[in-house]
């Protein structure tokens, strides 16, 4: 399963692929950036790796730059939509891919994908000092709904 945007392809991470990512068993065609995966993806990748099968389209995805074919980051849904139709997500790009509009492009494509698969709302949070991530969420039309000392919370109707 995958979906695309203008310059990116988001490829669903299967349990088998998650197992290989965790042990860095890169095979022909994987083309993972040396900085991928990120430390905060290891837990979710480990959970996915223990699954028998990918149960939902609301899972984890590699973000692949079409021009180079390189996997430059990840985007993950924290599960299927809740009883209100809300899906939560997170994302990250390797440093060399930042500042090119890729994160906004990936988030926008993921939200359209979520809407097409039944989600009615989306939410995400970011650290108060992560201004680039705040800009990404705002460019993807999410609205700041709440602030705490540890996170800023954003939401959007799909």
N, C-alpha and C positions, 0 to 999 in steps of 0.2 A: 504494500500500500504506500502510495506517495501522493503528494500534491505539489504544485509549482507556483511560482510567482514570476515576475519578469526576468530576474537574474538568478533565482535560487530554486533548488528542488529540496523538499523536505521528505525524507525517507523514513518510514516507520522502522523502529528498532525491534526486531523479533527477540524472543528469549535467547536463541542461539547467538545472534549478533551481540546481544548484551554480554553474554558469557565471553565472547571473543574480545570485545572492547575492554572488559575488566582485566583480562590477562595480556592485553595488547598483542593478540594473535592476528595481526594484520595480514590479509590475503589479497590476491590480485583484485583490483577494482575497489578496494576499501578506501584508499587514499585519505587516511585520517591525518589531520594536521598534528604535528608533534606535541602541541599543547592540549590536544583533546584526548580524553574527556577532562572536565573540570572536577575539582574535589567535591563540589556540592552535588554532582551527578552520580557519584559512586554509590551512594545509598539507594537511590531509585533504580540505577542500573542493576545493582545486586538483587533487589526485589524482583525486577523483571526477569533477570537471569534464572531465578528459582521457579518461575512460572512454567507451566507445561505448554501453554500457547498464548499468543496475544489475544486477549479476550475482547478488546474494544479498539475502535479507532482513536479513542481518547487515551493515548499512550505516549511514548517517547519517540522523538524524531531526530535524526541527524539533519543539520542544515548544511547543504552542499552548494558551493558556488558553481554555477553552470560553466562559466568561462574556463576555470582551471580544473573542475572536477573534484576539488579538494573539500573534504568535510571540515567545515570551519566552526562548528558549534552545535548546539542542541536546543531543542524546544520540547517541553513536556507538559502534557495535561496531567493534573493530579487526580485523574479519574473521570468517569462519565459525569454528565450534568446531574446536579442534585434534584430534589423534588420540585424546586422552583425553576429548573432549566438552566442553572448557573454552573459554568465550568471554570475552574481555576487553572492557571498556567504559569510557567516560568520559562526563561530562556537565557542563553549566554553565547557569546562569540569569542573566539580567540582574539587576542589583542590586535594582531595585524589586520583583522577584518573589521575592526570598529571604525566608526566615523565615515562609513561609506553608504549608510542608509540600509544596510542589510538587516539589522535588527528590526527596524520599523517594517521593512518589507516582509520579513518572516512572520512577525506578529500579525500584521494585517492579513496575510494569506492564511495563517492558522485560525484567525477569528472567522474568516469567511468559511473555511473548512468546517469549523465547529458549528456555525449557523446552519450550513447545508446538512449537517448530521444531527440536527435537533436541538442544539443549545440555543437558549434565548438570551442569556446574559453571560458575560465573562468578567473575571476579576483576576487581579494580580497585585503583588506588593513589591516594594523595593526599599532599600535602605535610605534613610533621610539624606545621607551624603552622596548618594549615587545619582547625580544630576543627569548624566547621559541616559540612564535607564528611565528616569522620570520623563525626559524628553521623548524617548521612544514610545512610552505608553500614551503620552499626550498626543503625539503625532498619529498614533493608531486610534485616536478618538476615545480613549478611556478618560474618565473624569476622576480627579482626586476626591475621595469621599470621606477619608478619615486620616488623621495623623497620630502617631504615638512616638515615643522616644526611640523605638526600635524599627519602625516601619511606616511607610506611606502606603495607603491602600487605594487602589484604583478599580473602577468598574465601568462597564459599558453594556448597553442593550445591543443585541445583535440583530 
